[in-house]
Amino acid sequence: LFNVLRGDMNLVGPRPEQPQIFSRLRHRVARYRERQQVLPGITGWAQIKHHYDTSLDDVGRKLAFDLEYVRRQSAAQDLKILLMTVPVVMFRKGAW
């Protein structure tokens, strides 16, 4: 939360990626850089809709959710994602 208070992150947005992983993926996955159009978030659409990525195909699927979030970003969308995050975290329902 400290990074949110400092303005480096939002509560909702694409999850931040380690710089070395981002560097590799931006060259291997089309449109990967576009997820950087918004600040990273503690939770995001991809986190509640898809499990951990273990392959480039998974990265592509999560990227589609991230880009959908970038296109449709709004306070209402953020609230919806925050509310949907609660059962995922508390009860491991939804994404795993």
N, C-alpha and C positions, 0 to 999 in steps of 0.2 A: 504493500500500500504506500510505502514511502515514495516509490517512483511515480505513483499516481499523483500524490500530493505535490511532488516536485514538477509535475507536468511532462515527465518523460514517457509516461504510459497512460492509457485509459483503463477504466474497469473492463470495457468491452472493446475487442478488436482482434486482429490476427495475432496469434501468439508470437512473442519475439523469438527469433532464431539465433543460435550462436553464429558469430561472424564467419567462421570457417565453413560451417554448413551452408549458410546463406550464399557464400561465394561460390560454392560448388553447385548448389541447386539453381542459381540464377542462370548458369550456363547450360544446365541439363534439362530444365523444365520451362517450357514456353510460358511467358507471361508471369513468371514467378516474381519479378521485380514489382509488378503492379500492386502486390499486397502491401507494399511499403508506402502507399499513398495516404494511409492513415496511421496514427500512432498504434503501436502494439498494445494488446490488452491482456489482462489477467485471465479472462475467459473470452470465448468467441464462438461464432456460429459453427466453425469447423470442429471445435472441441466438444460441442454437445451433439453434433450430428454424425461424427465419425470417430472411430477408435484411433489409437496411436498408429502413426505411419511406420510401416516396416519395409516398404518398397517404393520405387518411383511412381508406380500406379497409385498407391495410397497418397503420396504427396500431391499428385495431380487431382485426386478427388477432394482432398482437403483444400487445395488451392481454389477449386471451383466454389466451395463454400465461402472462403475468404473473399474472393472477388465478388460474389453475390452480396456479401456484407458491405464491401466498399461501395458498390452501386446503390444499395438501399439504405445506407446508414442514416439513422434518425434516432431521436430520443426514445420513441415508442419501440423501435427495433431493439435498442440497447436494453430497455426495461424487459422486453420479452425474453431476450437471451439471458439476462441476469436471473429472471424467474425460472427459466428452464435449466439453469445451471445448478440450482439448489438440489433437486433430486438426483442429478448426475453425481454430485459430490457427496451428498449425505447418504444416499441409498444405492449408489452405483447403478442407477437406472439410466437407460439411454446409452450413450457412448461408453466405451470401456477402455 
